[in-house]
Amino acid sequence: MDHPHPPVIARIHVDPAAIRENQRHPTSDLDPIVVTVDDRTVRGKHVEIRGPSEVRYQRGQPLSGGVHVWVEAPATVVLVDGEPCV
């Protein structure tokens, strides 16, 4: 009997510390968008979600790292620079 695999979920959030660093230091060019899939994390400046997605907030249940608001995408997610995430 085949058991369907659960969909791979990409979680996308913004790193406010990277934005602050970029604002404080004009030569800084940190990537503030963080995409996590399973145990893999990539960063970028422009992310494209190719399919459905949801914005989530769970009071009192942040993601690891204290992330309170994020996008969940059970779809193809790519950095516009070309690196596929999912």
C-alpha positions, 0 to 999 in steps of 0.5 A, spaced: 500 500 500 502 506 497 503 512 503 503 519 500 508 523 502 506 529 506 508 535 501 514 539 502 513 546 506 517 552 505 517 557 510 519 564 508 520 570 513 524 576 513 530 577 518 529 584 521 537 584 523 539 584 516 535 589 514 537 594 520 545 592 518 543 594 511 540 601 513 546 602 518 552 600 514 551 603 506 556 598 504 553 592 507 548 588 503 545 582 507 540 578 504 534 579 508 529 574 506 530 567 509 527 560 506 527 554 510 525 547 507 526 541 512 533 543 515 536 547 509 536 554 509 537 559 504 537 567 503 536 572 498 533 579 496 527 576 491 523 570 492 518 567 487 512 563 490 510 559 484 503 556 487 499 557 493 501 560 499 499 562 506 501 568 511 501 565 518 502 568 525 501 563 531 501 567 538 505 564 543 508 558 538 513 562 534 518 558 529 525 556 531 529 563 532 523 567 534 519 568 528 512 570 529 510 571 522 512 567 516 509 565 509 508 557 508 508 555 501 507 547 499 509 550 492 515 551 488 519 556 491 525 559 488 530 565 489 530 570 483 537 569 482 536 562 480 537 557 486 531 553 487 529 552 494 523 547 493 
